[in-house]
Amino acid sequence: MTSTHAFWLAGRQATGETVLDVTSPWDGRLVGQVSVPTEDQIEEAVAAAHAVRDEFAATPAHVRAAALDHVSRRLTERTEEIAQLISAENGKPVKWARGEVGRAVSVFRFAAEEARRFNGGEAQRLDTDAGGQGRLALTRRFPKGAVLGIAPFNFPLNLCAHKIAPAIAVGAPIILKPAPATPLSGLIIGELLAETELPAGSWSVLPVPNDQMPALVQDERLPVISFTGSDKVGYAIMDSVPRKHCTLELGGNGAAVVLGDFASEQDLDWAATRIATFSNYQGGQSCISVQRVIADATVYDRLLPKIVAAVEAQVTGDPSDSATDVGPLVSEDAAKRVESWVDEAVQAGAKLLAGGKRDGASYAPTVLTDVPEDTTLACEEVFGPVLTVRKADGEAEAFAAVNDSKYGLQAGVFTHDVQTAFRAHRALEVGGVIIGDVPSYRADQMPYGGAKQSGVGREGVRYAMDDYTYERVLVLTGLAL
């Protein structure tokens, strides 16, 4: 896997003048080279997207749905090949990479289904007042314009799918920028889209270097920006283009609350296993990985050793091995950052119960307690295989601890009580509350996004489609209603 990959410019393959090396974070080997578009080629892609916007918006639903169905089927056919590619460029254990391909299959299938039923229109009688006699309002949704989709490295296929599929479903042209560290998976989507009959110019996949992004972000021909990544970069984008529509899916420091009624041995075993798995899957590089555990004081002493044991049981190593649970981080620099945050917390008085060691780009699954509240680890998103555990005296204190964060993406609450579930839904300042499980659960068709500094807007196929469009009302006059 060391070939040079062309990018996709307005639906066709193209090459630029320079190449980007894609290397494995596990062993440093060259996975492939990607051709980088020139400024003129980027301009050509933007101009094509802008020019085709009316034509694409008017494309029959069956054409868009057929294209989305085709990509879904082709992803299924190539699952193992693509999973191996994700694992190679990202360092993700191949068993998790297979799951990511399966999720992308679903995203394109969901988008095909939504494309067929989207925008049927809502009719509203206006003769509720005398001035509206004989009038009927019909409301439909129309694309806001071409979309700039900016995807991260941690789900290099599925989060590209979450940008592209909803745009195609509503007939909005899209320019996708995959992450520089993991562009190969996004280019696969381009390869499959090229097999469809979508209009030329309606999509491009451009591995644009980060230093060329400000010009793309500022371009008025791209009125919609969908960004997934860090809060610092996301809000910098939104602040720089206040008149554009921005959907930002940003960071989190996901909390799992284990309440006093979740107290049997079976309950605590389940909670510990789920917490250990989803604090470490993808090397902890997920916005909704478990970073904080808040356990009721009545179960804390029984739960903590179970968590430590489950974390220590995680299999680390070569991501291409199907037995591996935890592979490397995306780079050695990322692992060094995690190492420095843990070291800072330990020096400030935190107790290290497991892990705490780095080997190149790999960082051992780690558990800490008694982490001081003013440490970086307590305040920021670690984006690594690190878990902190603390106790709380009752539900109110536990929920307050969840909310004591600048982030608010998702939270998990382990409880059997339905009333507690509804109180959690009302009290927790997050975009999603998962009952009986970790905050890491996500179904790709549900609304997904956060509160506070975890972002604005929602992903999830139908919800992204709403974000990419706006309502336009048609009033018919002189009707016999």
C-alpha positions in Angstrom: 0.0 0.0 0.0 2.5 2.6 -1.1 0.9 3.9 -4.3 0.2 7.6 -5.0 -3.5 8.4 -4.8 -5.2 11.0 -7.0 -7.8 13.3 -5.4 -11.3 13.9 -6.7 -12.0 17.3 -8.4 -15.5 18.0 -9.4 -16.2 14.3 -9.8 -13.1 13.3 -11.7 -9.6 12.2 -10.7 -6.8 14.8 -10.7 -3.3 15.2 -9.5 -1.4 18.3 -8.3 2.3 19.2 -8.1 3.2 17.9 -4.7 2.4 14.8 -2.6 1.6 14.1 1.0 3.1 11.0 2.7 0.7 9.0 4.8 2.5 6.9 7.5 1.4 4.3 10.0 1.4 5.6 13.6 2.1 2.0 14.7 5.4 1.4 12.9 6.0 4.5 10.8 5.9 2.7 7.5 4.7 4.5 4.4 1.1 3.6 3.8 0.7 5.7 0.7 1.2 9.0 -0.9 -1.6 11.5 -1.7 -1.5 14.1 -4.4 -2.2 17.6 -3.1 -4.3 20.0 -5.1 -2.9 23.3 -6.3 -4.6 26.6 -5.6 -5.9 26.7 -9.1 -7.4 23.2 -8.7 -9.1 24.2 -5.4 -10.6 27.2 -7.2 -11.8 25.0 -9.9 -13.6 22.7 -7.4 -15.2 25.7 -5.6 -16.3 27.3 -8.9 -17.8 23.9 -10.1 -19.7 23.4 -6.8 -21.1 27.0 -7.0 -22.1 26.6 -10.7 -23.9 23.3 -10.3 -25.9 24.2 -7.1 -29.2 24.9 -8.9 -28.9 21.9 -11.1 -28.0 19.6 -8.2 -30.8 20.9 -6.0 -33.3 20.1 -8.8 -31.9 16.5 -9.3 -34.7 14.0 -8.8 -34.7 12.3 -5.4 -34.4 8.9 -7.0 -31.1 9.8 -8.6 -29.6 11.0 -5.4 -31.0 8.1 -3.5 -29.6 5.6 -6.0 -26.1 7.2 -5.7 -26.2 6.9 -1.9 -27.5 3.3 -2.1 -24.7 2.5 -4.5 -22.0 3.8 -2.1 -23.5 1.9 0.8 -23.5 -1.4 -1.2 -19.9 -0.9 -2.4 -18.7 -0.1 1.1 -20.2 -3.4 2.2 -18.5 -5.3 -0.7 -15.1 -3.7 0.2 -15.4 -3.8 4.0 -12.2 -5.8 4.8 -10.1 -3.9 2.4 -11.2 -0.5 3.7 -10.9 -1.6 7.3 -7.3 -2.6 6.7 -6.7 0.8 5.1 -8.3 2.7 8.1 -6.2 0.7 10.5 -3.0 1.3 8.5 -3.4 5.1 8.2 -5.1 5.7 11.5 -3.6 3.1 13.9 -7.1 2.0 14.8 -7.4 -1.7 15.8 -8.8 -3.5 12.8 -11.8 -4.8 14.8 -12.9 -1.2 15.5 -12.1 -0.3 11.9 -14.5 -3.0 10.6 -17.1 -1.5 12.8 -16.5 1.9 11.4 -17.0 0.7 7.9 -20.3 -0.9 9.0 -21.4 2.4 10.4 -20.5 4.3 7.1 -22.6 1.7 5.3 -25.5 2.6 7.5 -25.0 6.3 7.1 -25.2 6.1 3.3 -28.2 3.8 3.5 -30.0 6.1 6.0 -29.3 9.1 3.7 -30.7 7.2 0.7 -33.9 6.5 2.7 -34.2 10.1 3.8 -33.5 11.5 0.3 -36.6 9.6 -0.9 -38.9 11.1 1.7 -37.3 14.4 2.4 -39.1 17.6 1.5 -42.6 16.3 0.9 -43.7 19.7 2.1 -46.0 20.8 4.9 -49.4 22.4 4.0 -50.9 24.9 6.4 -54.3 26.5 6.1 -54.2 30.3 6.4 -57.9 30.9 6.7 -57.8 30.8 10.5 -58.1 34.6 10.1 -60.4 36.4 7.7 -57.4 37.9 5.8 -56.2 34.4 4.9 -59.4 33.1 3.4 -58.7 31.0 0.3 -55.0 30.8 1.1 -52.8 27.8 1.7 -49.1 27.9 2.7 -46.8 25.1 1.5 -43.4 24.9 3.2 -40.5 23.1 1.7 -36.7 23.0 2.4 -34.0 24.1 0.0 -30.2 23.9 0.1 -28.5 26.9 1.6 -25.7 26.4 -1.0 -22.5 24.5 -1.4 -21.1 22.8 1.8 -17.5 22.8 3.0 -17.1 19.6 5.0 -14.0 19.4 7.3 -13.4 15.9 8.7 -11.1 14.7 11.5 -8.6 11.8 11.7 -10.3 9.7 14.4 -13.1 8.3 12.2 -11.6 8.9 8.8 -14.3 7.1 6.9 -17.5 7.5 8.9 -17.2 11.2 9.7 -16.5 11.9 6.0 -19.7 10.0 5.4 -21.5 12.2 7.9 -20.5 15.2 5.8 -21.1 13.9 2.3 -24.2 11.7 2.6 -26.6 14.4 4.0 -25.3 16.9 1.4 -26.1 14.6 -1.5 -29.4 13.6 0.1 -30.6 17.3 0.0 -28.9 18.2 -3.3 -26.2 20.4 -1.9 -22.8 20.4 -3.6 -20.0 19.5 -1.2 -16.3 19.9 -1.0 -14.8 17.5 1.5 -11.5 18.1 3.2 -10.3 14.9 4.9 -7.7 15.1 7.8 -4.1 15.4 6.6 -3.1 12.4 8.7 -5.8 10.1 7.3 -6.9 11.2 3.8 -7.0 7.7 2.2 -10.4 6.7 3.6 -12.1 9.9 2.4 -10.7 9.3 -1.1 -12.3 5.8 -1.1 -15.7 7.6 -0.8 -14.7 9.7 -3.9 -13.9 6.5 -5.8 -17.3 5.1 -5.1 -19.2 8.3 -5.9 -17.4 8.4 -9.2 -19.2 5.2 -10.1 -22.6 7.0 -9.8 -24.5 9.4 -12.1 -24.3 12.5 -9.9 -23.8 15.8 -11.7 -20.2 16.8 -12.3 -19.1 19.4 -9.8 -21.6 18.3 -7.1 -18.8 16.8 -5.0 -15.0 17.0 -4.6 -12.6 15.3 -2.1 -9.6 17.5 -1.7 -6.7 16.7 0.7 -6.0 20.4 1.2 -3.2 21.3 3.6 -4.3 23.0 6.8 -2.4 26.2 5.9 -4.6 26.7 2.8 -7.9 26.3 4.7 -8.5 29.9 5.7 -9.1 30.9 2.1 -11.6 28.0 1.6 -13.4 28.9 4.9 -13.7 32.5 3.8 -15.0 31.8 0.3 -18.5 33.2 0.0 -19.4 30.5 -2.5 -19.4 28.0 0.3 -22.1 29.4 2.7 -22.3 26.2 4.9 -19.4 24.8 6.9 -19.6 21.5 8.7 -16.6 21.0 10.9 -15.6 18.2 13.3 -12.5 18.7 15.4 -11.1 20.7 18.3 -13.1 23.5 20.0 -10.2 25.9 19.4 -10.2 25.4 15.6 -14.0 25.1 15.4 -14.7 28.4 17.1 -11.9 30.1 15.3 -13.7 29.1 12.0 -17.1 30.3 13.3 -15.7 33.6 14.5 -14.0 34.3 11.2 -17.2 33.8 9.2 -20.1 35.1 11.4 -22.5 35.3 8.4 -22.1 31.7 7.4 -24.0 28.7 8.7 -21.6 26.6 10.8 -22.2 23.2 12.3 -19.5 22.4 14.8 -19.1 19.0 16.4 -16.3 19.7 18.9 -14.7 18.1 21.9 -15.9 16.6 25.2 -14.7 15.0 28.3 -17.4 12.4 28.6 -18.6 11.4 32.1 -20.1 8.1 33.1 -22.1 8.3 36.3 -22.7 5.1 38.3 -25.5 5.6 40.8 -26.3 3.8 44.0 -29.1 1.6 42.6 -26.7 0.1 40.1 -25.3 -2.1 42.8 -25.4 -5.8 42.1 -22.2 -7.6 41.1 -23.6 -8.1 37.7 -24.4 -4.4 37.4 -20.9 -3.3 38.5 -19.2 -5.9 36.2 -21.2 -4.5 33.3 -20.4 -0.9 34.1 -16.7 -1.6 34.6 -16.4 -3.6 31.4 -18.2 -0.9 29.4 -16.2 1.9 31.0 -12.9 0.1 30.4 -13.7 -0.7 26.8 -14.9 2.8 25.9 -12.3 4.8 27.7 -9.7 3.0 25.5 -11.3 2.1 22.2 -9.6 4.0 19.3 -6.9 4.8 21.8 -9.4 7.1 23.6 -9.5 9.3 20.5 -13.2 9.8 20.4 -15.1 12.9 21.5 -17.5 10.7 23.5 -15.0 8.3 25.0 -15.2 7.9 28.8 -12.8 10.3 30.4 -14.5 10.7 33.8 -16.2 8.2 36.1 -18.4 9.6 38.9 -19.4 6.8 41.2 -21.8 7.0 44.1 -20.0 6.6 47.4 -22.1 3.5 48.2 -20.7 1.6 45.1 -17.3 3.3 44.7 -15.1 0.9 46.7 -16.5 -2.1 44.9 -16.5 -0.5 41.4 -13.0 0.9 41.4 -11.1 -2.4 41.5 -13.3 -3.8 38.8 -12.6 -0.9 36.5 -8.8 -1.2 37.1 -8.9 -4.9 36.4 -11.0 -4.4 33.2 -8.6 -1.6 32.0 -5.6 -3.8 32.6 -7.2 -6.6 30.6 -7.4 -4.5 27.5 -5.1 -6.0 24.8 -2.6 -3.5 23.4 -0.4 -3.9 20.4 -0.4 -4.2 16.6 -3.7 -2.6 15.3 -3.7 -5.1 12.4 -4.2 -8.0 14.9 -7.9 -8.7 15.4 -7.2 -9.5 19.1 -5.9 -5.9 19.7 -8.2 -3.6 21.7 -6.0 -0.6 22.0 -3.5 0.6 19.3 -1.4 3.7 19.1 -2.5 7.3 19.1 -2.4 9.1 15.7 1.1 10.3 16.3 4.0 10.3 18.8 3.3 14.0 19.5 -0.2 13.1 20.5 1.1 10.4 22.9 3.6 12.8 24.3 0.9 15.4 25.1 -1.2 12.7 26.9 1.9 11.7 28.8 2.6 15.3 29.9 -1.0 15.7 31.2 -0.9 12.5 33.2 2.5 13.4 34.6 1.2 16.9 35.6 -1.7 15.3 37.4 0.4 12.8 39.3 2.8 15.5 40.3 -0.1 17.5 41.6 -1.3 14.6 43.8 -3.3 12.3 41.6 -3.0 8.5 42.3 -2.0 6.4 39.3 -3.7 3.0 39.5 -2.9 1.6 36.1 -0.9 2.5 33.0 0.9 5.8 32.8 3.6 4.7 30.4 4.3 5.7 26.8 6.1 3.8 24.0 6.4 5.9 20.9 2.9 6.7 19.7 1.3 4.2 22.1 0.1 5.1 25.6 -0.9 2.4 28.0 -4.5 2.4 29.2 -4.5 4.5 32.3 -6.6 5.0 35.5 -6.2 7.8 38.0 -8.0 8.9 41.1 -7.8 12.0 43.3 -7.1 14.2 40.3 -6.9 17.9 41.4 -9.7 19.9 39.8 -7.3 22.6 38.4 -5.1 20.1 36.4 -5.2 20.0 32.6 -6.4 16.4 32.8 -9.4 17.4 34.8 -10.4 20.4 32.7 -9.6 19.5 29.1 -10.4 16.7 26.6 -7.5 14.2 26.9 -8.2 12.4 23.6 -6.2 9.5 24.8 -6.7 6.2 26.8 -6.9 7.9 30.2 -9.7 7.5 32.8 -10.2 9.4 36.0 -12.5 8.1 38.8 -14.0 10.0 41.7 -16.8 9.4 44.2 -20.0 11.5 44.8 -22.5 11.5 47.6 -25.8 11.0 45.8 -27.4 11.9 42.6 -27.4 15.6 42.9 -23.6 15.8 43.6 -22.9 13.4 40.8 -24.9 15.4 38.3 -23.3 18.6 39.4 -19.9 17.1 38.8 -20.9 16.2 35.3 -22.0 19.8 34.6 -18.8 21.2 36.2 -17.1 21.3 32.8 -16.9 23.6 29.8 -17.9 20.7 27.6 -21.3 19.1 27.2 -21.3 16.4 24.5 -22.8 13.3 26.0 -23.1 11.6 29.4 -23.8 8.1 30.5 -25.9 7.3 33.6 -25.9 3.8 35.1 -29.3 3.5 36.8 -32.3 1.3 36.7 -34.8 4.0 37.8 -36.8 5.6 35.1 -37.5 8.7 37.2 -33.8 9.1 37.6 -33.4 8.8 33.9 -35.8 11.7 33.3 -34.2 13.8 36.0 -30.8 13.2 34.3 -32.3 14.2 30.9 -33.5 17.4 32.5 -30.5 18.2 34.6 -27.4 17.3 32.6 -26.1 20.0 30.3 -25.1 17.8 27.4 -26.4 16.9 23.9 -27.2 13.3 24.8 -27.9 11.3 27.9 -27.3 7.5 27.7 -29.1 5.5 30.4 -27.6 2.2 31.5 -24.5 2.6 29.4 -21.4 4.8 28.7 -21.6 8.2 27.0 -19.8 6.6 24.0 -23.0 5.2 22.5 -24.0 6.8 19.2 -26.5 5.7 16.6 -25.8 7.4 13.3 -29.4 8.3 12.6 -30.0 10.0 16.0 -29.2 13.7 16.6 -25.6 14.1 17.7 -24.0 17.2 19.0 -23.3 19.1 22.2 -23.9 22.0 24.5 -21.6 24.6 25.9 -18.1 24.4 24.2 -18.9 21.0 22.6 -20.3 22.7 19.5 -23.4 24.0 17.8 -25.9 22.2 15.5 -26.5 18.5 15.1 -25.2 15.7 13.0 -27.1 12.5 12.4 -28.3 12.1 8.8 -31.7 13.8 9.0 -30.5 16.5 11.4 -27.6 17.4 9.2 -30.0 17.6 6.2 -32.0 20.2 8.2 -28.8 22.1 8.9 -27.8 22.1 5.2 -31.2 23.6 4.2 -33.7 26.3 5.0 -37.4 26.7 4.9 -39.1 28.5 2.1 -42.8 29.1 2.1 -45.1 29.1 -0.9 -48.5 30.8 -0.5 -51.3 29.8 -2.8 -54.2 32.2 -3.2 -57.8 31.9 -4.3 -58.3 28.3 -3.3 -61.6 26.6 -2.3 -60.3 25.1 1.0 
